[in-house]
Amino acid sequence: MATLFLDRASARSHKDQHPNRHSDVDMPVSLAVGTVRTPEFSTVALWYDVMVQVEKPLPFMQITCMMGVVGGPIDLKYCSSNDPLLQAEWTVWDGEHIVDHGSIPNRCACKFEDKYIYKFLGSFAGEASKKYVVEVKFTKDGTPLNAVNPHLLVIQHGKN
């Protein structure tokens, strides 16, 4: 398994070019099995969402199955037994201390826009002036989703 670390400069410079300017972290990721860590970021005393964002160039039903964002049992008829490919566990760190953790929800936990689909991985409560790192461990090979430009986002709840 690979671990990917991005420094603050590379995450911030990419953020300036990316349409989701409200996010505290916006970084491109590979969805291969492995662990990704965000750069350290500061928060205010609010809830934060951790999510994966992808573009929608693949056929809609194919990508919703691959990401596990189908609307209900009727939509599952379009999915294969290998879906969803997007499976992950996440941990929020404050230095060496675990603040929160969880795994990707089985329900849709998603948002659709014209250009993007978002899969929510989880949420955590931020404390004012604390510095956090989010670690996401992708537990299934989601590399076919790399074609849709996945990004890991950490954003204040309500700004997404």
Backbone as CSV, one residue per row, in Angstrom:
resi,resn,N_x,N_y,N_z,CA_x,CA_y,CA_z,C_x,C_y,C_z
1,MET,0.832,-1.179,0.000,0.000,0.000,0.000,0.877,1.243,0.000
2,ALA,0.441,2.231,-0.735,1.195,3.474,-0.830,0.569,4.523,0.081
3,THR,1.393,5.405,0.599,0.908,6.559,1.348,1.342,7.785,0.597
4,LEU,0.406,8.688,0.358,0.686,9.899,-0.387,0.604,11.078,0.557
5,PHE,1.655,11.884,0.620,1.671,13.094,1.410,1.802,14.257,0.449
6,LEU,0.956,15.256,0.581,1.075,16.471,-0.205,1.398,17.608,0.734
7,ASP,2.311,18.475,0.314,2.624,19.599,1.174,1.605,20.712,0.960
8,ARG,1.569,21.628,1.903,0.593,22.715,1.881,0.704,23.529,0.594
9,ALA,1.890,23.795,0.104,2.056,24.612,-1.100,1.384,23.973,-2.305
10,SER,1.553,22.664,-2.489,0.951,22.033,-3.666,-0.561,21.963,-3.532
11,ALA,-1.078,21.752,-2.337,-2.525,21.706,-2.159,-3.134,23.093,-2.334
12,ARG,-2.501,24.104,-1.824,-3.030,25.464,-1.930,-2.962,25.979,-3.361
13,SER,-1.850,25.747,-4.071,-1.754,26.272,-5.433,-2.788,25.610,-6.324
14,HIS,-3.069,24.325,-6.103,-4.094,23.655,-6.892,-5.466,24.204,-6.525
15,LYS,-5.687,24.505,-5.261,-6.970,25.025,-4.808,-7.320,26.312,-5.545
16,ASP,-6.325,27.148,-5.816,-6.580,28.401,-6.509,-7.101,28.172,-7.921
17,GLN,-6.788,27.035,-8.537,-7.210,26.733,-9.890,-8.488,25.906,-9.922
18,HIS,-8.935,25.422,-8.819,-10.067,24.494,-8.764,-11.357,25.235,-8.449
19,PRO,-12.484,24.793,-8.991,-13.733,25.518,-8.780,-14.253,25.520,-7.351
20,ASN,-13.850,24.594,-6.495,-14.373,24.543,-5.130,-13.465,25.336,-4.202
21,ARG,-13.530,26.642,-4.291,-12.639,27.519,-3.525,-13.006,27.622,-2.052
22,HIS,-14.176,27.109,-1.653,-14.602,27.204,-0.261,-14.008,26.106,0.610
23,SER,-13.375,25.121,0.013,-12.862,24.001,0.802,-11.578,24.385,1.525
24,ASP,-11.392,23.789,2.697,-10.165,23.996,3.450,-9.040,23.146,2.882
25,VAL,-9.397,21.990,2.328,-8.450,21.121,1.635,-9.110,20.682,0.333
26,ASP,-8.377,20.765,-0.741,-8.831,20.306,-2.054,-7.593,19.761,-2.739
27,MET,-7.494,18.443,-2.829,-6.290,17.847,-3.405,-6.649,16.673,-4.298
28,PRO,-5.988,16.586,-5.439,-6.217,15.422,-6.302,-5.698,14.168,-5.613
29,VAL,-6.396,13.051,-5.807,-5.992,11.790,-5.198,-6.158,10.651,-6.191
30,SER,-5.391,9.613,-5.971,-5.606,8.345,-6.658,-6.476,7.504,-5.733
31,LEU,-7.410,6.767,-6.318,-8.296,5.930,-5.508,-7.815,4.487,-5.459
32,ALA,-6.524,4.286,-5.700,-5.913,2.966,-5.551,-5.898,2.596,-4.066
33,VAL,-5.808,1.318,-3.769,-5.692,0.884,-2.380,-4.463,1.558,-1.779
34,GLY,-4.642,2.189,-0.654,-3.550,2.888,0.009,-4.072,4.016,0.867
35,THR,-3.156,4.765,1.446,-3.489,5.818,2.397,-3.050,7.172,1.865
36,VAL,-3.917,8.157,2.026,-3.653,9.538,1.618,-3.797,10.411,2.852
37,ARG,-2.866,11.345,3.036,-2.932,12.303,4.143,-2.982,13.710,3.577
38,THR,-3.865,14.532,4.152,-3.948,15.925,3.729,-2.821,16.725,4.366
39,PRO,-2.564,17.899,3.820,-1.697,18.825,4.551,-2.407,19.249,5.841
40,GLU,-1.658,19.747,6.801,-2.249,20.259,8.032,-3.068,21.509,7.702
41,PHE,-4.239,21.653,8.331,-5.071,22.830,8.090,-5.693,23.280,9.405
42,SER,-5.996,24.570,9.516,-6.622,25.148,10.705,-8.124,25.218,10.508
43,THR,-8.848,25.208,11.621,-10.303,25.252,11.556,-10.846,26.324,12.489
44,VAL,-12.133,26.560,12.339,-12.907,27.337,13.305,-13.833,26.340,13.990
45,ALA,-14.573,26.771,14.969,-15.428,25.856,15.728,-16.700,25.533,14.944
46,LEU,-16.576,24.684,13.941,-17.692,24.276,13.103,-17.544,22.814,12.719
47,TRP,-18.600,22.260,12.125,-18.537,20.912,11.572,-17.879,20.959,10.201
48,TYR,-17.127,19.902,9.891,-16.450,19.773,8.601,-16.836,18.454,7.960
49,ASP,-16.991,18.475,6.651,-17.280,17.276,5.884,-16.025,16.839,5.148
50,VAL,-15.818,15.534,5.096,-14.742,14.932,4.311,-15.430,14.215,3.164
51,MET,-14.997,14.488,1.931,-15.667,13.891,0.788,-14.717,13.703,-0.388
52,VAL,-15.156,12.862,-1.307,-14.461,12.686,-2.583,-15.344,13.308,-3.650
53,GLN,-14.729,14.120,-4.495,-15.424,14.764,-5.608,-14.872,14.197,-6.908
54,VAL,-15.748,13.875,-7.855,-15.310,13.428,-9.183,-16.082,14.196,-10.250
55,GLU,-15.498,14.253,-11.430,-16.175,14.827,-12.586,-17.109,13.769,-13.159
56,LYS,-17.996,14.168,-14.078,-18.994,13.242,-14.608,-18.787,12.906,-16.097
57,PRO,-17.584,12.539,-16.547,-17.450,12.214,-17.970,-17.909,10.792,-18.335
58,LEU,-17.965,9.877,-17.366,-18.409,8.507,-17.633,-19.930,8.478,-17.714
59,PRO,-20.509,7.430,-18.281,-21.971,7.314,-18.248,-22.467,7.409,-16.803
60,PHE,-23.547,8.149,-16.614,-24.034,8.489,-15.276,-24.280,7.267,-14.397
61,MET,-25.010,6.274,-14.876,-25.314,5.108,-14.043,-24.046,4.325,-13.711
62,GLN,-23.102,4.264,-14.636,-21.837,3.564,-14.377,-21.080,4.225,-13.232
63,ILE,-20.962,5.546,-13.281,-20.191,6.241,-12.244,-20.909,6.214,-10.900
64,THR,-22.247,6.292,-10.890,-22.955,6.235,-9.610,-22.788,4.867,-8.954
65,CYS,-22.769,3.813,-9.752,-22.533,2.474,-9.196,-21.114,2.358,-8.650
66,MET,-20.139,2.833,-9.432,-18.738,2.728,-9.031,-18.464,3.490,-7.737
67,MET,-19.154,4.628,-7.542,-18.941,5.452,-6.354,-19.844,5.075,-5.192
68,GLY,-20.838,4.232,-5.430,-21.753,3.864,-4.365,-22.717,4.980,-4.020
69,VAL,-23.155,5.716,-5.032,-24.067,6.832,-4.796,-25.407,6.616,-5.507
70,VAL,-25.835,5.372,-5.600,-27.125,5.083,-6.217,-28.247,5.552,-5.294
71,GLY,-29.365,5.944,-5.906,-30.465,6.515,-5.159,-31.258,5.515,-4.341
72,GLY,-31.239,4.252,-4.712,-32.011,3.262,-3.981,-31.940,1.913,-4.647
73,PRO,-32.718,0.949,-4.157,-32.660,-0.427,-4.664,-32.982,-0.544,-6.151
74,ILE,-33.840,0.300,-6.667,-34.176,0.229,-8.093,-32.956,0.520,-8.953
75,ASP,-32.133,1.497,-8.528,-30.933,1.850,-9.289,-29.872,0.757,-9.237
76,LEU,-29.916,-0.102,-8.218,-28.908,-1.159,-8.079,-28.942,-2.157,-9.231
77,LYS,-30.039,-2.243,-9.961,-30.116,-3.181,-11.084,-29.099,-2.849,-12.173
78,TYR,-28.589,-1.610,-12.177,-27.592,-1.196,-13.162,-26.167,-1.505,-12.703
79,CYS,-26.013,-1.936,-11.460,-24.689,-2.132,-10.873,-24.270,-3.598,-10.924
80,SER,-22.943,-3.825,-10.993,-22.407,-5.179,-10.967,-22.065,-5.552,-9.525
81,SER,-21.682,-6.790,-9.328,-21.343,-7.251,-7.983,-20.046,-6.639,-7.472
82,ASN,-19.231,-6.040,-8.356,-17.971,-5.423,-7.940,-18.135,-3.996,-7.454
83,ASP,-19.332,-3.457,-7.552,-19.561,-2.074,-7.154,-19.935,-2.033,-5.682
84,PRO,-19.703,-0.970,-4.938,-18.975,0.207,-5.365,-17.458,0.032,-5.231
85,LEU,-16.757,0.726,-6.081,-15.296,0.699,-6.033,-14.752,1.654,-4.987
86,LEU,-15.500,2.708,-4.682,-15.058,3.688,-3.704,-15.416,3.194,-2.306
87,GLN,-14.402,2.685,-1.603,-14.561,2.227,-0.229,-13.382,2.751,0.568
88,ALA,-13.678,3.324,1.722,-12.608,3.982,2.468,-12.923,4.056,3.956
89,GLU,-11.855,4.203,4.728,-11.919,4.512,6.151,-11.184,5.824,6.338
90,TRP,-11.611,6.640,7.282,-10.981,7.945,7.478,-10.703,8.190,8.954
91,THR,-9.674,9.002,9.195,-9.283,9.384,10.548,-8.870,10.848,10.519
92,VAL,-9.314,11.600,11.516,-8.891,12.993,11.674,-7.925,13.041,12.849
93,TRP,-6.770,13.652,12.611,-5.710,13.737,13.613,-5.492,15.179,14.054
94,ASP,-5.230,15.360,15.335,-4.744,16.611,15.910,-3.395,16.241,16.507
95,GLY,-2.340,16.447,15.735,-1.022,15.977,16.153,-1.021,14.464,16.191
96,GLU,-0.757,13.896,17.363,-0.739,12.444,17.532,-2.056,11.898,18.081
97,HIS,-3.057,12.776,18.235,-4.329,12.388,18.844,-5.412,12.222,17.785
98,ILE,-6.149,11.117,17.874,-7.274,10.890,16.969,-8.458,11.715,17.465
99,VAL,-8.994,12.539,16.568,-10.135,13.388,16.878,-11.436,12.674,16.535
100,ASP,-11.461,12.000,15.399,-12.650,11.296,14.933,-12.220,10.299,13.869
101,HIS,-13.082,9.322,13.595,-12.780,8.341,12.556,-14.072,7.671,12.129
102,GLY,-14.028,6.994,11.008,-15.201,6.283,10.532,-14.919,5.606,9.210
103,SER,-15.952,5.064,8.623,-15.822,4.446,7.308,-16.924,4.995,6.415
104,ILE,-16.725,4.816,5.136,-17.638,5.371,4.148,-19.042,4.813,4.386
105,PRO,-20.057,5.673,4.378,-21.424,5.185,4.621,-21.920,4.294,3.486
106,ASN,-22.751,3.310,3.820,-23.334,2.439,2.798,-24.447,3.129,2.031
107,ARG,-25.088,4.100,2.648,-26.172,4.818,1.966,-25.578,5.793,0.945
108,CYS,-26.414,6.443,0.198,-25.963,7.348,-0.861,-25.001,8.401,-0.323
109,ALA,-25.369,9.137,0.722,-24.511,10.173,1.302,-23.773,10.915,0.200
110,CYS,-24.537,11.546,-0.682,-23.946,12.109,-1.887,-24.629,13.406,-2.284
111,LYS,-24.002,14.089,-3.228,-24.531,15.318,-3.794,-24.179,15.320,-5.269
112,PHE,-25.114,15.775,-6.100,-24.912,15.827,-7.542,-24.995,17.271,-8.016
113,GLU,-24.070,17.666,-8.869,-24.099,18.963,-9.533,-23.934,18.724,-11.028
114,ASP,-23.993,19.798,-11.812,-23.851,19.657,-13.259,-22.556,18.960,-13.651
115,LYS,-21.433,19.371,-13.048,-20.123,18.839,-13.437,-19.563,17.802,-12.481
116,TYR,-20.084,17.741,-11.242,-19.444,16.927,-10.220,-20.432,16.044,-9.472
117,ILE,-19.880,14.951,-8.928,-20.579,14.099,-7.969,-19.703,14.075,-6.718
118,TYR,-20.342,14.190,-5.558,-19.638,14.178,-4.283,-20.105,12.979,-3.476
119,LYS,-19.150,12.239,-2.909,-19.449,11.144,-1.987,-18.915,11.553,-0.618
120,PHE,-19.813,11.676,0.358,-19.421,12.060,1.699,-18.830,10.857,2.416
121,LEU,-17.631,11.040,2.970,-16.971,9.975,3.718,-17.318,10.071,5.194
122,GLY,-17.488,11.303,5.699,-17.807,11.499,7.102,-17.704,12.955,7.485
123,SER,-17.958,13.240,8.752,-17.917,14.604,9.289,-17.237,14.594,10.648
124,PHE,-16.690,15.746,11.011,-16.073,15.886,12.331,-16.249,17.316,12.821
125,ALA,-16.181,17.487,14.139,-16.293,18.809,14.751,-14.902,19.418,14.865
126,GLY,-14.739,20.593,14.263,-13.476,21.315,14.374,-13.513,22.252,15.576
127,GLU,-12.372,22.449,16.198,-12.251,23.404,17.296,-11.461,24.595,16.799
128,ALA,-11.818,25.781,17.272,-11.160,27.009,16.835,-9.648,26.928,17.032
129,SER,-8.934,27.322,16.001,-7.470,27.429,15.997,-6.726,26.104,16.121
130,LYS,-7.428,24.992,16.070,-6.753,23.689,16.078,-6.236,23.400,14.680
131,LYS,-5.220,22.563,14.606,-4.662,22.138,13.317,-4.894,20.640,13.178
132,TYR,-5.435,20.258,12.026,-5.817,18.880,11.791,-5.182,18.341,10.514
133,VAL,-5.122,17.027,10.445,-4.751,16.280,9.246,-5.809,15.201,9.085
134,VAL,-6.297,15.033,7.860,-7.243,13.956,7.579,-6.496,12.867,6.825
135,GLU,-6.652,11.645,7.290,-6.038,10.484,6.658,-7.163,9.606,6.117
136,VAL,-7.085,9.279,4.838,-8.088,8.415,4.221,-7.393,7.173,3.693
137,LYS,-7.893,6.028,4.114,-7.359,4.741,3.654,-8.375,4.144,2.675
138,PHE,-8.005,4.096,1.391,-8.868,3.483,0.384,-8.666,1.974,0.469
139,THR,-9.752,1.239,0.723,-9.661,-0.182,1.042,-10.025,-1.091,-0.118
140,LYS,-10.438,-0.530,-1.230,-10.735,-1.306,-2.430,-10.121,-0.575,-3.609
141,ASP,-9.669,-1.308,-4.607,-9.028,-0.688,-5.764,-10.053,0.099,-6.581
142,GLY,-10.011,1.405,-6.447,-10.908,2.286,-7.184,-10.226,2.978,-8.340
143,THR,-9.106,2.419,-8.829,-8.355,3.091,-9.893,-9.171,3.358,-11.154
144,PRO,-10.212,2.563,-11.511,-11.015,2.961,-12.669,-11.655,4.345,-12.495
145,LEU,-11.851,4.775,-11.261,-12.401,6.104,-11.004,-11.370,7.213,-11.157
146,ASN,-10.084,6.866,-11.268,-9.060,7.896,-11.471,-9.286,8.649,-12.779
147,ALA,-10.001,8.038,-13.715,-10.298,8.687,-15.000,-11.239,9.879,-14.840
148,VAL,-11.910,9.989,-13.685,-12.858,11.079,-13.479,-12.316,12.133,-12.512
149,ASN,-10.990,12.236,-12.441,-10.296,13.309,-11.725,-10.753,13.448,-10.264
150,PRO,-10.561,12.409,-9.437,-11.021,12.494,-8.044,-10.205,13.492,-7.223
151,HIS,-10.913,14.173,-6.326,-10.309,15.107,-5.383,-10.810,14.766,-3.996
152,LEU,-9.944,14.866,-3.014,-10.321,14.750,-1.615,-10.576,16.167,-1.114
153,LEU,-11.756,16.391,-0.547,-12.123,17.712,-0.031,-12.401,17.631,1.453
154,VAL,-11.993,18.672,2.167,-12.413,18.911,3.553,-12.996,20.310,3.524
155,ILE,-14.254,20.422,3.909,-14.955,21.697,3.743,-15.911,21.906,4.919
156,GLN,-16.080,23.176,5.301,-17.026,23.485,6.374,-18.414,23.013,5.936
157,HIS,-19.114,22.344,6.840,-20.456,21.843,6.547,-21.345,23.032,6.149
158,GLY,-22.073,22.855,5.069,-22.958,23.901,4.572,-22.361,24.730,3.464
159,LYS,-21.036,24.660,3.260,-20.405,25.392,2.173,-20.261,24.541,0.916
160,ASN,-20.604,23.251,1.003,-20.457,22.377,-0.152,-21.730,22.336,-0.945
